[in-house]
Amino acid sequence: MSNSRGPVAVLGGGSFGTTLANLMAADGVPVTLWLRDAAVAEEISQQHSNTRYLPGIELDSKLRVTTDLLQAVEQAPVIFLAIPSSALRSVLAQIGPLLADRIVVSTTKGIQLPGFVLMSDIIEEAAPKARVAVLSGPNLAREMAEGALTATVVASPDEALCQAVQDVLGGSKLRVYASLDRYGVELGGALKNVYAIIAGMAAALGMGENTKSMLITRALAEMTRFAVHMGANPLTFLGLAGVGDLIVTCMSPKSRNYRVGFALGEGKSLDEAVASLGQVAEGVNTLRVLKQKADAEGVYMPLVAGLHAILFEQQPLDKVIGRLMSAEQKQDVEFAAFMACTPLEGV
């Protein structure tokens, strides 16, 4: 490991933010976790637990917490953002000028309207002089907090930035791989949440393993098609931030978006499904934005269109499934020729 391990700030005391901060604290990185809720902050500080988001997990005693946003970031050259997309702008408005020349790593998954705005776009708008990266991969917070061996991807065209993040975040339980394709990694982290809702519905409806495998594989083809159209590298989607994240999000009941889909498959309304979760499920909002963008760009995304029809157009499930199964049968792997002739250097 490098000697440049901290200090680090993690903004956001939900399950993922708390988990990241705790992992670094346990590995000896001086880290401060910022959160709004004073009661939760006191619980973490005094009892070394966050029962709201990580019940049953004992947090490292070296983890520092604060509710003072400026205090959290003022001495930290590396800052991780683990804030819901709906709150990201308001938090950054308070600290944007302080982030000049700092490394700011977004772990927030989502896309916003108007337009097609990624979380890294919002960061660069609020802090144009920050060095921005994104973090994504098959990273269920609960399993990471429990000590499961995990890998993730930090993405930025700035290789020195990626190395700095690897130094502070990589440890005995977490491998951190680097990617130059920030856009593709960030798209993968946002898009997979939509397909996790579909996978949860399929599980609740008792669909077989063949069906689940088909859904996940065609979801990968569909999200890659869209991302490549938007300028991402298709090879990114063969890695942890693509197929890796898609598999875990679509297969695990620990995935928030999967649980929303499962509740929908059990017959709950969308409002009931989201309310029962008790946390943010970014896939619902991402679905709205993605459907609009795919239509505007003319990108064929039948699974997105089908889920949108069920959730927002009041179309019956059997009708949507019938339409999906009767659609034109196209190529399996659309980018096989591209990948066969594309050199791996620089990917």
N, C-alpha and C positions, 0 to 999 in steps of 0.2 A: 504494500500500500504506500501511497505518497504521504508526505508529511503535511499536506494541505487539507487536512480533514476537519474543516470547520473554521469558525462557527457557522451553523446552519439555522435557518428559520423555516418552519413549516406553518403555513397559514391555512387553518381549517381543522377543527377538532372532531370531524366525523370519523367514520370507521377507517377510511384509507389514510387520512392525514395523521390520525393518532397512531396508526400502524407504522407508517413511514418514520415518524419521529421516534417511536419506541425502538424500532430496529436500529436506527443510527445511534441512539443513546446507549443501547445495550452493547454496541460495538465501539463505544468510547468516543463518539463524535459529540462535541458540545452542541446541543440542539435545543432550540426554544420552540415550543408549540403555542401558536396563538389561536384563541377561540373567543367568540363573543360571550358565551354563557358563563357567567361568574360562578354559578353553582357547579357546573361541570369542571371548570378550571380548578376549583377548590378540591373537588373529589379526586382529580388526577394528582394534584399536589400533595394532598394529605393522606389519601387512601391508596394511591397508585392504581386506580381503576377508572374506567369510563363505562359505567354500567348501561348507559343509554345506547351506545353504539357497539361496544365490545364487552358484553356481559361475560363474566367468568375469566377474563384475561387479566393477569397481573402485569402491570406496567413497571418498567425499570425505574428505580428510585432516582436515577441521574437525569431523568427527563424533566426539563424545566417548562413551566407553563406561564402564560400571561394573558391578560385581556387587553393589554396596551399594545395596539398595533404598531405604533412608531417604535416603541421599545423593542419589539420583536425583530424588526428589520434593520435597525440602525447600525448594528455591528456585524451583520451577516452578509458575506460576499455571495453566498448561495442561498436561494429562497425557493422553496417548493410551494406551489399553489394547489391546495386540495379543497377548493371552495366550489359550491354548486354554481352552475353556469348563470343562474338567475341573479346571483349576488356578486359575480366577479367584477362587473364594472364599478359598483359602489365601493368595493374594497380598494380597487386600484386607484380610484379617484382620490383616495386619501394619501396614497404613498407613491404615486407615479413618479414624481421628480426624484424621489430618494432611490429609485431603482437604476439610475444611470450607471452603466458599467458593471452592474451586478448580474450574476447568472440567475435567471428566473425560469424555473422549470414548471410547466403546466401539467398537472395530472387530471385536470377537469375535462370530462368528455361531453361534447355537445356542439351544436351548430345553431346559430341564432338568425332570426329575421330582424329587420329587412335585409334583403340580399342573401348571402350565403357566408355567414361570418363565423370563422373558427375561433376557438379560445385564444390561440396565439395571435390572431389578428387584433383581438381586444387588448391583449397585453401590449402589443407594439403601438397601438393607438394611444394608450394611457402612459406608456413608458418607452418612447421611441429610441432611447439610448441604452435600453437594457439589452443584455445578451440572452435571447430567448431559445428555449428548447422545450420539447414535449416528452413525456414519459408514458409509455403504454405497453401492455402485454397481458398475458394470462395471469392476472394478479387479483385474486379474490382476497379481500382484506382479512376476512376471518381466518383463512388458512395461513396467510402470512403471519398474522398475530400469534397463531398457535405454533409457529416455528416450522411450517412446511417449507421444504426446499423450493425456491421459486426463482424465475428469471424474468427480466423485464428489458425494455429497450429505451434508451435515451436517444433522441433524434435531433440533430442540428447539422447544418453544413460546416459548422465550426468544430473541428476535431479536438481542439484544445478544450473547448467547453465540454464536450462529451467526456473527455478524460477526467476533467475536474469532477463531474457528476459521478462517474464511475468510482473515483477515489473516495468520495464521502458516503455514497450509498451502497456500494458493493461491500459485502461482508460474508460472514460464515453461513448465512441462510439465504442470501440474495445475490444472484449473478446479474450484472448489468451489462448488456451488450449495446453497441453503438450502431447508429444508422445515420446516413447523410440525408435521407429522404424524410425530412420533418413533415412535409405535407401529407405524404402517404401514411406515415405512422399515425398522425393525428386523425386522418380520415378513418383509418381502420378502427381506432379506438371509439370513434363516434358511431360509425355505421353498424358495427356488430351488435349494438344494443337493440336496434330495430329487429334484427333476426332472432335475438334471444327471446323477445316477446312471442314471436311465431313458434319457437321451439317449446316454450312453456305451454302454449295453447295445445300443441300437438301432444305433449306429455299428458296433460289433463284429460284429453279426449281419448287416451289409450291407444294412440297410434303406435305401430310397431317399429322395430329397430331399422328395418329397411326404409321406412318413411322418414324417420329422424335423420338417418344418414343422407338420404336424398336432400332433405331440406338444408342441412348444414353445408353440403357440398355445392348445391345450387346457390345458396346464400353467398358462399365464397366467390363463385363465378360472378354473381350479380354485383357485389360490392367492389370487386376488382374491376369489372367493366366500367362502373361509374368513376372510380378513382383514376383509372388510366385516362378516361375521357377528360377528367379535370386536371391532368398533368402529373399524376403520381407514377412511380415506377411499379410495374406489376410484380417484380421480384420481391418487393416489400411484403406482399400479401402471402408469400410462402413462408414467412418467418413468424416470430413470436407475436408481433403486433398485428398480424393478419390471421392466418389459420390458427395459430396458438390461442390467441385471445377469443376468436370466434368459437372454438371448440369448448373452452371452459365456460364461456358465458351462455352457450346454448345447451350445455349438458348439466350444469350444476344448479340445484335448488338454492344454493347460497347466492346466486346471481339475482340482483334486484329486478332486473328486467324480465328474467325468466319467471320470477315469482308473480310479477304483474300478469304475464301471459298465462300462467297456470290458473290464476284467479279468474281471468276472462274465460278460459276453457271450462271452468267449473260453473259458468253462467253468471258471474258477477258483472255488473256494469263497469265501464272504464273508471268512473269516479270511485266506485266501491273498491275496485282492484288497486288503484293508486293509494287510496286512503288506508287500506289494510296493510300496505307496505310500511308506512310510517317514515319513509326516507324518500329521497329524490330518485326517480327512475327517468334518466335522461332520454331513454329510447322513445318515449311517447312524444316529446317535443321534437326530437330529431326526425321522427317519421313525418311530421307535418312539413318541415323544412325540406327534407329529402325528396318527398313526393313532388313538391312544387318545383324544385330545381331539376329533377329528372325530366319532368314534363317540359320545362322550358328549354332544356338542352337536347331533348329528343333521345334520351338514354333509356333503353329497354330494361325495366326493372319490375317484372311481374309479381315478385313476392312483396315488394314495397307497395305496389298498387293494390294487391289483394288485401294486405293488412289494413291499408288506409280505407279501403271500401268497407271492411268489417267494422272498424272503430269509428269512422267519421262519416260514412255514407249510408249507414244502417242497412247494408246489404247482408243477406243471410249467408252463413258460413258454407252451406252446401253449394250454393250458387257460385261462390268465389272459388271453391275447390274445383268444381266442375270446369270453370273457365281456365284455371291454371293447368289442369290435366288435359285439356283439349287444345292448348296453345301449340304453336309451331315448334317442332322438335329441332333445335339448332345444334351447333357444335358443342361438344363437351368442354374442352379446354381451349378457349378462344385465343389465348396468348402463347400457345405452345410454339408456334413458328417464331414469334418475337423472341422468346426466351432461348430458343435453340441457336439463334444467330446473334444474340447480344452478349458481348464480352462481360465477364464478371468484375473486371477491374473498376473500382470506383463505386461499386454498388453498396 
